[in-house]
Amino acid sequence: MSKVILITGGSSGIGKAIATYLSKNNGYIVYGSSRNLKKLENTSFLPIKLDVTSKESISKCIQKIIKDQGRIDVLINNAGVGITGPLEETPNAEIEKHFKTNLYGPINLIKTVLPYMRKNNSGLIINITSIAGHIGTPFRSIYSAGKSSLDIISETLNMETKDFNINVKVDYRNGNILKEYKLKSNFFAEGITVLNNKIYQLTWKEKIGFIYDVNTFDQINSFEYNNSLEGWGICNDGSKLYKSDGTEKIWLLDPINQKEDGFIEIYTNKNKVVGLNELEWVNGKIFANRYLFDGIAIINPNNGGIEAVINLSSLKNMVTKHEKLDVINGIAYNEKRNSIFVTGKMWDKIFEIRIKK
């Protein structure tokens, strides 16, 4: 089923660019809005009239989409106006006009689409804000206040709607959630990896894995474990999947049918290494957390030998202490930045590190 998307402010700038780009995907039905439909002539997306400052206009817009498509899956709040000048000299009428567009508009749109998203038990809301919401600049106090308010609304909205499978999107630079998928409570979620635009996710003792579309998070398949005992960590080298099960073995999986095609055993020069947990492929090596150990083992995938260990014990002293604080368990490689993100179970921080030889 095609995703139905509404983008406000679709007549120019970012909104038009997003709507045009998404409309080229056959899996999306894209509506771009404007107060003036003439500005939406000769576009590749579906034009729809909308004045975000009018509750009546918002209601008519959403009702038309629901009537035509039966659902609305994604709301992108993009419409906005700028305002500059010293606060002391800014007329209240201009301030009110600004907030009606940049703050109350998105709020009223969210309130209007949420019942339909909740009914479908899925949805995605993206609020386009600005760095001005985090950094105040002279003569931009009203603009910054509006964007800052929308940022906070986005954060709290994520907490309010997560039980309805209404997803909101995290930017690693500030910790804001960008997108989230809630696994059913009868599964204990474990490692994930992305290969060929698919997310492969393991569960712990349920002996089943799930496959999702990397863009929509829609589940597209599942697979059962063969000889491996459990599901702990998973990574890939661009063609094969590597899976740990808490033992000294790392299993090789065919990404097409997820069958286990053998395993490698992990050893130091003295003995085998058990408890291999989270895995990540980094420049031809497997980086692995080991359960109850505060570090990362660097593994040669050709022979299973551990070539080095990264000591991360100091990081645990840099997170908030609480009774549920648990082990280091989380590795993600950022190829563009040539850095590694690491974290732990029930940690309130993610650390970005670089390895120096």
N, C-alpha and C positions, 0 to 999 in steps of 0.2 A: 504494500500500500504506500502510495506517494505521501511524503511529508508535506503538510500545508503550512506555509510560512507567511507571516505578515511583517513587513518592514516599514516603519513609519519614516516620514521624511525621505521618500523615494524619488523625489523629482530632481535631486542634484547631489553632488558631493559623495560622501561615504555611503549614504543610504542607497543612492542610485547605483553606485559601483557594486555594493553587496547584492542588491536585487538582481542586477544584470548577471553577475557571476553565478549566483545560485540558480538562476532560471535556465542556465545552460546544462544543468544536471537533470536528466530525465526522472530522477527519483524525487524531485521537488516540484510542488505547485506553489509559485511565489507571487505574492501580492505586494506591490509597492504603493504607498499612499501619498496623497498630496491634497491640499485644500483646493487646488486648481487642476482639474483633470487635463486641461490643455497642455500642462507641463509634462504629462505622462504619455503624450502621443508618440507613436513609433518606438515604443520600448519593447524589450523581449519578455517582460514580465506582465502580470495582470494588473492593470491600473484600478485603484479604488479610492474613492473620495473620503477624506478624513481630516477633520479639524481636531487636533488633540486637546484643544482648550474647551471643547464642547462635549459634555456628557452625552447629549443627544446624538451628536455625530459619531462618537465612539460606539454607542449602542447600535446604531444603524450599520456601521461598518462591520462590526463583529457578527451581527445577525445575518448580514448578507453572506459572509464567508461560511458561516455555519449552515445556512440554507443551501448554498451551492456545493459545499464540500463535505458537510456533515461533521467537521472537526477542525480544530486549529492546534497544530503541534508545536509551533515555534513562534514566539513573539520577540521581535528585535526592536526595542525602543531606541530609535535613533534621532527622531525629530527634535530640534532644539534651536534656540536663538542665542545670540551673544549680547552682552551688555557691559559697557565700560563707563568709568567715571568715578569721581570721589563720592563716597557714600553720603556725605553731608548734602551734596547738591543733586542727588538722584531722586527724581520725583517718585512718590509712592506708587503712582499709577504705573510707572515703568517697571518698578520692582514687582508689583503684582502680576503684570503681564508676563514678565520673565518666569516667575515661579509657576504660572498657569501652564506654560509651555514645557519648561524643562523639568518640573517636579510633579505638579498635579496631573499633567498629561500622562506620563508613565504610570503614576499610581492608579489612575482611573482605568487605564488600559489593562493593567495587571489585575485589578479587581474584577474587570469584566470577563477576561479570558480564563481566570483560575477555575471557575465552576466547570467549564468544559474540559479543561485539562484534568481536573480531579476526577470527573466522570470517566475519562478514558484511562485514568491511572498512569498518565505519562504526559510529559511536556517539557519544554525548554524555554526559559525567559532570559534574554540577553539585554542588559541595559548598557548603552554606550555612554560612558562618562568621560572623565578627563583627568589628566595629571593635576589640573587646577583644583580638583577636589581634595588633593593631599598637600598641595603647596600653595599658600596664599601669595598673591602678587598685588602690588599697588593698583588701585583703581579697578580691581576685578573682584571685589569682595562679594558682591551679589552672585556673580557667575560661579565663583568658587563655592559659595554656600549651597547653591542648588546642586552642583555636582557632588559635593561631599555628602549631602543628604541622600542622594540617589545611591551612592556607594554603600552607605549604612543600610538603606532599605534592601539592597541586593543581598547583603550579608545576612540580615535577619530573615529575609524571605527564604533563603536556602534552608535555614533551620526549621521554619514553619511548614515548608512544603515537602521535605525530604521523605516523609512517611507516605506521601501520595505518589512517589516515583516521579515527581516533577523536578527535573534536573536544573541545576544552575552550574555555570562554568567557572580551576585555580591557576592563577598566574604565579609561577614559581618566584617571581621577583617580589611579590608582596603577600603571598599566602592566600589570596582570594580564590575561592573555588570557581573553576571555569566549567566543569562538567562532572557529574557524579552518577554512578549507577548503583542501585541498592540491591544486593543479592538477597534472595529469600533467606529467612532466619534459620532454616533447617540446614543450611550449608555454612561451613567454616571456610571463608575465602582465604586463599593463599596466593602464590606468585602469579604474575602476569608478564607477558612479552608481546611485542607487536611485530608481525611479519606479514608482508604482502597485504597491507591494509586490513589486517584482521588482528584482534586482540585474543590471545589464548590465555585462559585463566584456569588455575588449578583450585581444587578444594582439598581439604586436609585428609580426612578419613573416609569421606563419602565415595572415593574412588571414581570420581567423575570430573571432567573438565568441560569448560564452556568456551565457545567461540563467538565473538561479537564483531560487528562492523565498527571499524575504528572511528568513523565519523559520526555515526548516529548512536552507537552503543547498543543497537538492536541485536538480540541474540540470533545467530544464524545457524548454529549447530552445537552439538555436544559430543563428548567422546568418553569412553571408559578406559581405565588403566588396565594394562595387561599383567605383567609380572612384577612391576614396581609395587612397593608396599603401600605408600601413601603419596600425597602431593605436597611438596614443600616449596621449591623454587623452580623457575623456568626461565630460559633465555634462548637466543638463537644466533646463528652465525650468518644469517642471510639466506640459508637454504635448509638447514636442519634445526630441529628443536632439541634442547638439552634440559632434562628434568631431574631434579633431586627428590629423594624420598626419605631423607633423614638418616640414611645409611652412608657407607663409603662409596656408593655407586651413583654415577650420573648417567641417566638413560638417554639414548638417542632416539628421537621420534621423527617419523615421517610427517611433515606438515600437511600432506594431502589427506591421509587417512588416520593420522595420529597413532599408528602402530609403533610399538617399541622395537627398534631394529638392533638392539644390543646395548651395551653399557661400557663405560670406562670406570676403573677403580682408582680412587684417589689415595696416594701414599706420600709420605715424607721419605727421607732416606732411612728411617728407622721403623716406622709402622704405618698401618692404614689410618685414615682420618674419617671418623664417622660424624654424624650430625650436620651434614652439609645442608644449608638452608637456602636463603635467597641467592639467586644467581644473576649475573649480568655479563654479557659479552663485551669486552673492551679491547680493541686493537689486537684481535687474534688470541686473546686469553679469556679464561673464565674467572671472573671475580666472584667469590663466594663467601657469604657469612657462614659461620659455624656456630651452631646452637650453644649458648652459654659461654661463648668466647667473644671478647671485645675487639674484633678485628675483621679483616678481609684477607682471605687466602687467594693468591694469584696462581691459577692452575693452568698447566700446559694441556690443552685438550687432546693432543696427539698421544701422550703417554700417561696422563693422569698425575704427573709429578707436580708437587707444590714448589713453585720457584721463589716465592717471597710471601711475606705476611705484612699487612699494613696495620699498625697498632692504632686503634681508635678509642682506647680506654678513657682518654681525657674528655671526650665529647659528652659522656654521661654526666659529668660535673657541670655541664653548661645548659642542662635542661631542667625544667621545673620538677622538683621532687614530690612524689605522691605515692600512695601505697600500691597503686597498680602499675607503676613504672616497671618496664620489662626490658628484655634484651635488645641489643643492636640487631636490627633485621630490616634492611632495606637498602638497595643499591640501584641507582639509575645513572646511565652514562649520557652526557650531553656532548655529542660529537662536535657540534659547532663551537662550543666553548672549551672543548677538550677538558671537561671537568666531570666530577662524579658527585651526585647527590646521595647522601647517606642519612639514615634516620633509624629509629627503633620503635618497638611496640609501645604504644601509649605515650610516645614522645610528643612534645608540643613544638618541636623545632625540626627543620630539615637543614642539613649542613652541606654546603658546596665546598668540595676539596679538590686539589690537584696533586698529582703524584710527582714528586721530584726524585730523579734517580741519583 
